[in-house]
Amino acid sequence: MILIKKFLSTGSQRSAALALMAALALHWSAVAQAADAPEPPVHLRIVGGLATGNQFPRFEEPFWQHTFPALAQNRATAEILPFDKAGIRTNEMLRLMKLGVVPYGTLLMGGILAADPELAALDLAGMNPDMATLRRSVAAFRPHLEQAMRERHGIEMLALYVYPAQVTFCTRAFASLADLAGRRVRISNPSQADLIRPFGAVPVQIEFAQTLANMRNGNVDCAITAAMTGNTIGLSEVATHLNTSATTWGLSVFGANLAAWQSLPVGVRTVLKTELPKLEQVIWADSERITLEGVACNVGRGACVTGKPGRMKEVITSAAEEKKLREAFRTSVLPAWVARCGNSCVPVWNRLLAPVSGVQAETQSAPR
């Protein structure tokens, strides 16, 4: 204190001291203001589903670009790009999310089949012939799926979306499953191949974006895809017959790389945990509706609001044909899944999905 008084004893010294004290006051005021200032919003980079069809443009993109920032009260923003426009193949998403290259993304269940066939069991071809059965399958398997995604792949599962039923477009007359014999059929995953092989079809795995070109040039005679997305890209202008029996439903997991998820502010995570289940419900309801509208558009019957009216011939699967499909599932699809997955997957199926499907999986002998 004596030193300070001595320091302040002259006018010049007093002025310098006051200037120093004022500078310190301004500094600490700025520090306090910075501490009180809100954190800058976090920015999420999302890889979404297919660019075509209803799910991405009508639901995913608006949610992330408009709804989510508003719900997060400007604590977070997001940008989203469909995976096919991002140059990512369906079978690459799981690995890219596990590595954190894609921090938030939509993984098609068919694309998981090669890397983790056990988790793809939920959407095997021929397993869920209608939406009611699919909902029961999901309810039985979902807790296991969420746990395995987190523990095996470091992915926090936040929603489970569904595309409309995957049906079959053909460029030549089609009356029954026997007509598939010798035809090259575009498929999106190996499970669909397992379903159609017993009928003599030749499966050809082609990315969705290349489907129309391959049908135009005759590389494939038929294509399995959703009725409305097929209509959107113009398949109804190339194909003449539409078999409306569902092969798969195109389930997809929306999730976050676990490290990216845990780094989010708690408030942002709470918003996502609350709002993504609502988005999921909307997408499921629309997929059920758009399955029916997609068929109506392609065959030129009834209300066609979203798509372009076509003049395809609808091929309805008879009860006898449905039995053949169930038999193909039992003798081809499920055994092929066990072969890919291993006998360790059999108890998982029999415990969770056999009660829904009515089909038990059997262990397989090791090849000699």
N, C-alpha and C positions, 0 to 999 in steps of 0.2 A: 504493500500500500504506500509506504514511504517513497519507494522508487517511482510508482505511478504519479504521486503528487509532484515529485521532483521533475519527472518527465513532462508534466503538464504545466510547469512553472513559467514557461515562456510562451508567447503567443504563437510562434511558428510551430513549436513542439505540440502545443495544444491543438492546432489545426490539423497537423498530421495524424495525431491520435484519433481525433474525431472522424477524419476521413477513413482511417483504418477500421474503426468500429462500424461506420456506415457500410463499408464494403463487406464486412463480416455479416452484418445483419441482412444485407441483400442476398449473400451466398446462402445463408441458412434458410431464408425465406424461399429461395428457389428450390432448395433440397426438400423442404416441407411440401411445397406445391407438387414436386415430382412424385413424392411418396403418396400424395392424395390423388394424383391423376389416375384415371382408369387404365387398365392394361389394354394394349392394342388388341384388336380382335384376332383370334386364331383363324387360319385359313385352311380349309380342308380340300384336298384334291381327291376327287371321286372318279372311279372308273365304273360306269354303269352297264346296263344290259344292252341288247341289240338296238341299233339305231332305228330300225324299222319296226312297225307294229305299234301297239298302243302303250306298252309299259314305259318305255323311255320318254317319248315326247309328251305323253299326257300325265305321267305321274312322277317318274324319277327326276327328270330335268326341272319341272316347276317346283318340286319339293325342295331340292337343294339350292336352286338359284333364288327362290323367292320366299317360300314358306319357312324354311329353316332359319335364315338370317333374322326374319321377323320374330320367330319364336325364341331365338337366342338373344333377342334384344340387343343386337349389334355386338354381342360378345364373340360372334363367329360368323364367318362367311364361307362360301364353298363354290367350287367350280366342278363341273362334271362333263365327262366325255364318254360316249359309248365305246365298249371294248373293241368292236370291230372297226370303228373309226380311229382308234388308237393304235391299230396294227397288232393287237394282241389276239392270239388264238385261244379258243376255249380251254384247251388243255394246258395253257401256260399260266392261267390266273392264280391257281393255288400256290404254285412255287413263287410267283412274283409277290403275292401277298405275304407269304411266309417270310420272305427275305425283307419285306418292308419297302420294296421298290414301288409297289402299289399299296399305299397305306389304307385305303378304303375302297372296296370293290365288290362287284356282283359276280359270283362264281356260278356258272351253269352246272347243275348236278351231273350232266352227261360228261362234262369236261373233267370232273373229279374221278371218273371211273378208272382211268389208268393208274393214277397216283395213289388213290385210296379207295379201292372198290367197295370196301365195307360201307363207307358213308354214302356211296351212290346207290345202295340197295333200295333206298326210298322211292326211286323213280325208275325201276327196271321196266323194260318194255313189256307190255301185256299185263302188268301187275295191277294197275288201277284203271279199270275200264270206264269209270265215271267219277264225277267230282266227289260224291258222297264217300266212295271207297278211298279216294285219295286223302280226304280229310281225316278219315280213321287211321290211315297209315301214318300220316304226319303226326297225329296226336300220340301214337304209340312209339314212334322213333325219335321224336324231336329232342327229348332230354339227352339221349345218348349222342345224337348228332352235335348238340351244343357243347357237351363235355369233350368229345373227341376233337372237335375243331380247336378248342382252347388248348387242350393238353398235348395233342400231336402236332398241331400246325401253328400254334401261337396266334390264332385268329379268334376274336370275340365275335360270335354270331349275334347279329342285331335284328335280323328279319329273314323271313323265308318267303320269297315271291314265287308266283306260279304263272307260267305262260299258258295260253289257251291250249286245248287238246291238239296233239300232233296227229294229223291225218295224212292221207296218201293221195297225191295228185298223179295221174297217169296220162300219157299222150295217146294211148291206144285203148280200145274198148276193154272194159274191166267189169266182169260179172261176179267173180268169186275169187277166193284166195288162190285157187288152182291156176288162175290166169297170171299170177306172178312168176310162174315157172319160166326161167330163161331171161327174165327182164332185169335190166340193171336199175337198181333202186338207190337213189340218194338217201343216205342216212347221216345222222349227226353224231351218233355214238355207237360203240360196239354192241350194246344191249339191243338196239333196234335190229342190228344185223342178225343177232341170235334168234329174234322172233320171226324174221321173214325167211331165213335159210331153209327151215323145214318145208316150205312151200316151193322151193326151187328157185327163189329169187337170188340175184347176184348183188350183194350190198356194195355200195361205193361211198366211202366217207368223203364228203365235200363240205367246205365251209359255206354257211348260209349265203354269203354275198356272191358266191359263184354258182348258185343253184340254177338261176334262170338261164345263164349262158350255157350251162351244161345240158339243160333240157332243150334249148333252141338248137344246139348243134348235134343233138342226138346221142351225146355221150351217156346220158341216162334216159330211161323210159318213164320212170316214176320218181317222185320225190316225197319224202316224209317231212312235213313241216306244219306249222299252225295254219289253219284255214285263212285267217285274216292276213297274216304276214305274207302268205303265199299270194293272196289276192293283191296286196299292196305292191309287190315287186313285179306283178304281171303274169303269174303262173296260170291264171284263168284264161289268158289269151293264147297260151301254148298247149296246156293240157286240156283233155276233153272229158275225163272221168274223175270223180272225187269219191274215194272210199272214206266214209266219215267215222269209222271205228278208231278210237283213240289208241295209239301205240304207247306214247308217253305224254307227260304234261309239261315238260320243260321246267322243272323246279330249279330255283336258283337261290343261293345263299347270299345275303348281303352281310358283310362283316368288316371288321377292322383289324389290321395288324395290332397285336396285343400291346406292343411298345407304344405305337401311335395312340391307341385308345387310352392307355394309362397316363399319357402325357397331357391329355385334354383336361381343361378345368372341370371341376366337379359339376358346376352348373350346366356346362355344355353337354356333358355325359348324361345328366338327368333329362335334359330336353330330348336327346336322341333315344334314350330308353323309354321315354313316354310317347314320343311321336311316331317313331318308326313302326311300332306295332299297329298304329292306326293306318299308316300308309300301306302296310301289309294287308290289312283287311280290305281296304279299297281295291287294291290290285287283284286280290282273289275274287272279289265280287265282279269286277270288270272282266276278268278272264273267263269266268263262267258265262257271262253275257256275250262276250265277243266270240266265244266258240260257236254259239248258235248263229250270231249275225254273220260270222265269217262264212259259214256254210251257206246261209241264205244269199249272201252276195255272190259267191262263186257260181251257184246254180240259178241265180236270177229269180229267187222266190222270196216273197215276204219283204220285210223292211231291211234296207241296206243303206245305212246312214254313213258309216265310216268308210266303206270300201267302194269298189266299182262293180256294178252289176255284170255278171257273166252269164254264160249259157252252158255250163258244164252239166253233165249227167251225174246225179247223186247215186252212189252205190251203197245201199244199206246192208250192213252185215246181218245175216240171218242167225237164228238161234243155233242152227247146226254149225255155222261158221264160227260163232262165238265159242262153241265147245272146242273146235279145232285150235283156236287161238289160246284157250286155257291149257290145252294139252301141249302146245308148243312152248308155253311158258314153263310148264312142269318139266318137260323132257329136254328142252334146249336152253331157255333163258336162265333158269335158276341153276342148273348144273354148270353152265359156262361161267356164271358169276362165282360159284364156289371154286371153280378151277382158277380163276383170277385172284380170288381173295384168300384162298387157303381154307383148310378144314377148321381153323380157329374161328372163322366167321360163322360157321354153321350154328353154334349155340346162340349167337347174337340174333341171327335170323329166326330161329325156332322160338326164342323167348319173346321177341318183340313183334315180328312181322308175320310169322306163321298163323297166329290167331286171327289176323286180319285177312290175309290172303287165302287161308284154308289149305296152303301147300307147305309141307315140311321139306326142309333142305336135308340132303343126305351127305355124309362124309364120303370122300372119294379115296380110292386106293392109290398109293404112290405108284407112278409109272415104273415098270421094270426095265 
